[in-house]
Amino acid sequence: MKKGEFGFIGDIATMFASIPHNGFEAIGDDCTVVECGNEEVMVLSADMLVEDVHFLRFASSAEEVGEKSLMVNISDIAAMGARPVATLLSIALPQSAQGEWAEGFMRGYHKASEREGVALVGGDTTAAKEHITINVTAIGRAPKSNIKRRSAARIGDIICVTGKLGISSKGLVDIMFGELDSVAAKAHKRAQARTTEGAWLGAQSEVHAMMDISDGIASDIRHIMEQSGVGAEIEIGTIPTDYDLRYALSGGEDYELLLTIADGSFDRLASALYEATGTSLTAIGRITAGCDLRWFKDGEPTDIELEGFRHF
C-alpha cells in the first residue's frame, strides 16, 4: 500500500535527521527558519507547479501562470508571519512553451513580484520534453518573535480562517466543464497570497499556530494537530464560503490563512485585522486535548468523511 505524500515526506525527514542542520530548522513547517542576527530570522520555502497538475495551459494564459507561480510560493512566507523579500525561479520548458509563452510567463511573474515588492535574485532554465515545470524558492524575513509555527497551537485556542474558502476548488471544476471565465475560475487561475495579513498576524502575540490553506481544511488542520499534539473541533456551519461545503473543506489552493488564537482574543483581533487590511477573520472551531478531529453541525456531532487534496 502506498504511503502517500506525507508518509514519503516523513521518511525523508527521518532519513536526514542525523545530518547537522547548520542552523536551519528541520522539515515540518511551511518554511525552514534560520537566524540572521539582531533578533531577525530568514525563512525559506520551495514549491513546484507542474503543467496538467497545477495548471492547464489551454485554460490559463502564460501571464496568469506567471502570477500564480509567484503568489502560491510567497503564501508560505506569509503563513510563517514573515514578509517575502526575494525568490529564485527555475523553469523547464518544452519547445512549444519557449519564446512567446515564456515571455508572457515572465511578464506575469514580474507583475506579481513588483506588486509585492519581491526581488528575483537567481534561478535556472532548461528544456523539457513535454510539460512545463516551474520551481520557486521563496525567501522572507521577520523579527524572530513574529514567526508562527504549526506546532504552536494550545488547548483552548480558537481556530480561525481568513477570507472565504472553496472558490479555487469550485473554479477548477468550472474549468473542467469549460466555464473558463466564471468568477471562481478566474480566482483559481489568479491565486492571491495573504502577505499583508500574514505579516500583521505574525506581529500579534495572541496568534499561536498558523499555516496557509493549500490542500483544504480537512487536510490542513491535521498538520497543526499532528505538529502540536492536539485535537480539534470544527463547526461546519461557520465555514465561510459561497459554495458547496465540500469545496471549502476538501478542495485545495485557497491560500487563505488557517490559524489558532488565544481564547478571548478573537473579537479584538478580527476587528483589528479588518481595520488594518480589509480582510475578514472567522472563528470555525477550537483546539482540544487528545488527537481527534471532530466535526459539528449546529452544535451537534456529525460523521463526515473528508480528505483534502492529495498530491500522491
C-alpha positions as CSV (number, residue, x, y, z in Angstrom):
1,M,0.0,0.0,0.0
2,K,1.4,3.4,-0.9
3,K,2.3,5.7,2.0
4,G,1.1,8.9,0.2
5,E,2.8,12.3,0.0
6,F,3.1,12.9,3.8
7,G,4.3,9.4,4.5
8,F,7.0,10.0,1.9
9,I,7.9,13.4,3.4
10,G,8.1,11.8,6.9
11,D,10.5,9.1,5.6
12,I,12.7,11.9,4.1
13,A,12.7,13.8,7.4
14,T,13.8,10.7,9.2
15,M,16.5,9.9,6.7
16,F,18.1,13.3,7.0
17,A,17.6,13.8,10.8
18,S,21.1,12.7,11.7
19,I,22.8,15.2,9.4
20,P,23.6,18.5,11.2
21,H,21.1,21.3,10.2
22,N,23.7,24.0,10.2
23,G,21.4,26.5,11.9
24,F,18.3,25.7,9.8
25,E,15.1,24.3,11.3
26,A,14.2,20.7,10.3
27,I,11.5,19.7,7.9
28,G,8.0,20.1,9.3
29,D,6.6,23.6,8.7
30,D,5.7,25.9,5.8
31,C,9.2,27.2,5.7
32,T,12.6,26.5,7.3
33,V,13.9,29.2,9.6
34,V,17.5,30.4,10.2
35,E,18.6,33.2,12.5
36,C,20.5,36.0,10.8
37,G,21.3,38.2,13.8
38,N,19.7,41.3,15.5
39,E,16.8,39.1,16.6
40,E,15.8,38.7,12.9
41,V,15.3,35.4,11.0
42,M,15.2,34.4,7.4
43,V,12.6,31.9,6.2
44,L,12.9,29.8,3.0
45,S,10.5,27.6,1.2
46,A,10.4,25.8,-2.2
47,D,7.4,24.6,-4.2
48,M,6.7,23.4,-7.7
49,L,3.9,23.8,-10.3
50,V,3.6,21.2,-13.0
51,E,1.5,21.6,-16.2
52,D,-1.6,19.4,-16.1
53,V,-1.3,19.0,-12.3
54,H,-1.3,22.6,-11.0
55,F,-2.4,24.5,-14.2
56,L,-3.9,23.8,-17.6
57,R,-2.3,25.6,-20.5
58,F,-5.5,25.7,-22.5
59,A,-7.3,27.3,-19.6
60,S,-4.7,29.8,-18.3
61,S,-2.7,32.5,-20.0
62,A,1.0,32.5,-19.6
63,E,0.7,35.7,-17.6
64,E,-1.8,34.1,-15.2
65,V,0.6,31.1,-14.7
66,G,3.4,33.5,-14.0
67,E,1.5,35.4,-11.4
68,K,0.2,32.3,-9.8
69,S,3.7,30.8,-9.6
70,L,4.9,33.7,-7.5
71,M,1.8,34.0,-5.3
72,V,1.5,30.4,-4.2
73,N,5.1,30.4,-3.1
74,I,5.1,33.6,-1.1
75,S,1.9,32.3,0.6
76,D,4.2,30.0,2.6
77,I,6.2,33.0,3.7
78,A,3.1,34.8,4.8
79,A,1.9,31.7,6.7
80,M,5.0,32.0,8.9
81,G,4.2,35.6,9.8
82,A,7.1,36.9,7.7
83,R,7.4,39.3,4.8
84,P,8.6,37.9,1.4
85,V,11.6,39.7,0.0
86,A,13.1,37.6,-2.8
87,T,12.7,34.5,-5.0
88,L,14.7,32.1,-7.0
89,L,13.0,30.8,-10.2
90,S,13.8,27.6,-12.1
91,I,11.7,26.6,-15.1
92,A,11.8,23.7,-17.6
93,L,10.1,24.5,-20.9
94,P,9.2,22.2,-23.8
95,Q,9.7,23.7,-27.2
96,S,6.0,24.6,-27.5
97,A,6.4,26.9,-24.5
98,Q,9.6,28.6,-25.5
99,G,9.5,32.1,-26.9
100,E,6.1,33.8,-26.7
101,W,4.7,31.7,-23.9
102,A,7.9,32.1,-21.8
103,E,7.9,35.8,-22.3
104,G,4.2,36.1,-21.2
105,F,5.0,33.9,-18.1
106,M,7.8,36.3,-17.1
107,R,5.6,39.3,-17.6
108,G,3.1,37.8,-15.2
109,Y,5.8,36.8,-12.7
110,H,7.3,40.3,-12.9
111,K,3.9,41.9,-12.4
112,A,3.2,40.0,-9.2
113,S,6.8,40.5,-8.0
114,E,6.6,44.2,-8.5
115,R,3.2,44.4,-6.7
116,E,4.6,42.5,-3.7
117,G,8.0,44.1,-3.7
118,V,9.8,40.8,-4.1
119,A,13.1,40.6,-6.0
120,L,14.0,37.9,-8.4
121,V,17.6,37.1,-7.5
122,G,18.5,33.9,-9.4
123,G,17.4,30.5,-10.7
124,D,17.8,28.3,-13.8
125,T,16.2,27.5,-17.1
126,T,16.3,24.2,-19.0
127,A,14.4,22.4,-21.8
128,A,11.7,19.8,-21.1
129,K,10.3,17.1,-23.4
130,E,6.6,17.7,-23.0
131,H,5.3,19.5,-19.8
132,I,6.2,22.8,-18.2
133,T,7.7,22.5,-14.7
134,I,8.2,25.6,-12.5
135,N,10.1,25.6,-9.2
136,V,10.3,28.6,-7.0
137,T,12.3,29.2,-3.8
138,A,10.8,31.9,-1.8
139,I,12.7,33.9,0.8
140,G,11.3,36.1,3.6
141,R,12.4,38.0,6.7
142,A,10.8,38.8,10.0
143,P,11.6,39.5,13.7
144,K,12.3,36.2,15.4
145,S,9.3,36.8,17.8
146,N,6.9,37.1,14.8
147,I,7.4,33.6,13.5
148,K,4.4,31.3,13.7
149,R,4.7,27.5,13.5
150,R,2.3,24.7,13.0
151,S,3.5,23.2,16.3
152,A,2.4,26.2,18.5
153,A,-1.4,25.5,18.9
154,R,-2.6,25.4,22.5
155,I,-5.6,23.6,24.0
156,G,-8.5,26.1,24.2
157,D,-7.3,28.1,21.2
158,I,-9.9,29.4,18.7
159,I,-9.4,28.0,15.2
160,C,-9.8,30.8,12.6
161,V,-9.5,31.4,8.9
162,T,-9.1,34.5,6.8
163,G,-11.4,35.4,3.9
164,K,-13.7,32.8,2.2
165,L,-12.9,29.2,1.3
166,G,-13.8,27.0,-1.7
167,I,-13.7,29.4,-4.6
168,S,-10.5,28.0,-6.1
169,S,-11.7,24.4,-5.9
170,K,-15.0,25.4,-7.4
171,G,-13.1,27.3,-10.1
172,L,-11.2,24.2,-11.1
173,V,-14.5,22.3,-11.5
174,D,-15.8,25.2,-13.6
175,I,-12.7,25.0,-15.8
176,M,-13.0,21.2,-16.3
177,F,-16.6,21.8,-17.5
178,G,-15.5,24.5,-19.9
179,E,-16.5,27.6,-17.9
180,L,-13.2,29.3,-18.2
181,D,-14.4,32.8,-17.3
182,S,-16.6,32.3,-14.2
183,V,-15.8,34.2,-11.1
184,A,-14.5,31.1,-9.5
185,A,-12.4,30.0,-12.5
186,K,-10.7,33.4,-12.6
187,A,-9.9,33.2,-8.9
188,H,-8.4,29.7,-9.4
189,K,-6.2,31.0,-12.2
190,R,-5.0,34.0,-10.3
191,A,-4.1,32.9,-6.7
192,Q,-3.6,35.6,-4.1
193,A,-1.3,35.3,-1.1
194,R,-2.3,36.9,2.2
195,T,1.1,38.6,2.5
196,T,-0.1,41.8,4.3
197,E,-2.3,39.8,6.6
198,G,0.4,37.2,7.4
199,A,2.9,39.8,8.4
200,W,0.3,41.6,10.5
201,L,-0.8,38.4,12.2
202,G,2.8,37.5,12.8
203,A,3.2,40.6,15.0
204,Q,0.3,39.6,17.2
205,S,1.3,37.6,20.3
206,E,-2.2,36.1,20.7
207,V,-1.7,34.2,17.4
208,H,-0.2,30.9,18.1
209,A,-0.1,28.4,15.2
210,M,-0.5,29.4,11.6
211,M,-0.3,27.9,8.1
212,D,-1.8,28.6,4.7
213,I,-4.7,26.6,3.2
214,S,-3.4,24.8,0.1
215,D,-5.0,21.4,0.4
216,G,-8.3,22.1,2.1
217,I,-9.3,22.5,5.8
218,A,-9.9,18.7,6.2
219,S,-6.3,18.1,5.4
220,D,-4.5,21.2,6.7
221,I,-6.0,21.3,10.2
222,R,-4.5,17.9,10.7
223,H,-1.0,19.3,10.1
224,I,-1.5,21.7,13.0
225,M,-2.9,18.9,15.1
226,E,-0.1,16.5,14.5
227,Q,2.7,19.1,14.9
228,S,1.1,20.5,18.1
229,G,0.0,17.2,19.6
230,V,-3.6,18.4,20.0
231,G,-7.1,17.6,18.8
232,A,-9.7,19.9,17.1
233,E,-13.4,20.5,16.9
234,I,-14.8,22.3,13.8
235,E,-18.4,23.7,13.4
236,I,-19.0,23.3,9.7
237,G,-21.9,25.8,9.8
238,T,-19.4,28.6,10.4
239,I,-17.1,27.8,7.5
240,P,-17.1,31.0,5.3
241,T,-17.9,30.0,1.8
242,D,-20.2,31.0,-1.1
243,Y,-20.2,27.4,-2.5
244,D,-20.9,23.8,-1.5
245,L,-19.1,23.0,1.7
246,R,-17.2,20.2,0.0
247,Y,-15.2,22.8,-2.0
248,A,-14.3,24.6,1.2
249,L,-13.5,21.6,3.3
250,S,-11.7,19.3,0.9
251,G,-10.7,21.5,-2.1
252,G,-7.3,23.0,-2.4
253,E,-5.5,26.2,-3.4
254,D,-7.4,28.7,-1.4
255,Y,-4.2,30.2,0.1
256,E,-6.1,31.7,2.9
257,L,-4.6,31.6,6.4
258,L,-5.5,28.9,9.0
259,L,-4.6,30.0,12.5
260,T,-5.2,29.4,16.2
261,I,-5.5,32.3,18.6
262,A,-5.7,32.6,22.4
263,D,-9.2,32.2,23.8
264,G,-10.8,35.6,24.4
265,S,-8.7,37.4,21.7
266,F,-10.9,36.7,18.7
267,D,-13.1,39.8,18.7
268,R,-10.2,42.2,19.1
269,L,-8.0,40.5,16.5
270,A,-10.8,40.1,14.0
271,S,-11.8,43.8,14.3
272,A,-8.2,45.0,14.1
273,L,-7.3,42.8,11.2
274,Y,-10.2,44.0,9.2
275,E,-9.4,47.6,10.0
276,A,-5.7,47.1,9.0
277,T,-6.2,45.0,5.9
278,G,-9.9,44.8,4.9
279,T,-9.8,41.0,5.4
280,S,-12.3,39.1,7.5
281,L,-11.3,36.6,10.2
282,T,-13.8,33.9,11.0
283,A,-13.8,31.5,14.0
284,I,-14.6,28.0,12.9
285,G,-13.7,25.8,15.9
286,R,-11.5,25.1,18.9
287,I,-8.3,23.3,19.7
288,T,-8.9,20.4,22.2
289,A,-7.0,17.8,24.2
290,G,-6.4,14.4,22.6
291,C,-5.7,13.8,19.0
292,D,-9.1,13.5,17.3
293,L,-10.7,15.8,14.7
294,R,-14.4,16.1,15.4
295,W,-16.9,17.8,13.1
296,F,-20.1,19.5,14.4
297,K,-23.2,20.8,12.6
298,D,-25.4,23.3,14.5
299,G,-23.6,22.2,17.7
300,E,-24.2,18.5,17.2
301,P,-21.5,16.0,16.3
302,T,-21.7,14.8,12.7
303,D,-20.0,12.0,10.9
304,I,-18.3,13.2,7.7
305,E,-15.5,11.6,5.8
306,L,-13.4,14.3,4.2
307,E,-9.9,14.5,3.0
308,G,-8.0,17.4,1.4
309,F,-6.2,17.4,-1.9
310,R,-3.8,14.5,-2.2
311,H,-0.7,15.0,-4.4
312,F,0.1,11.3,-4.5
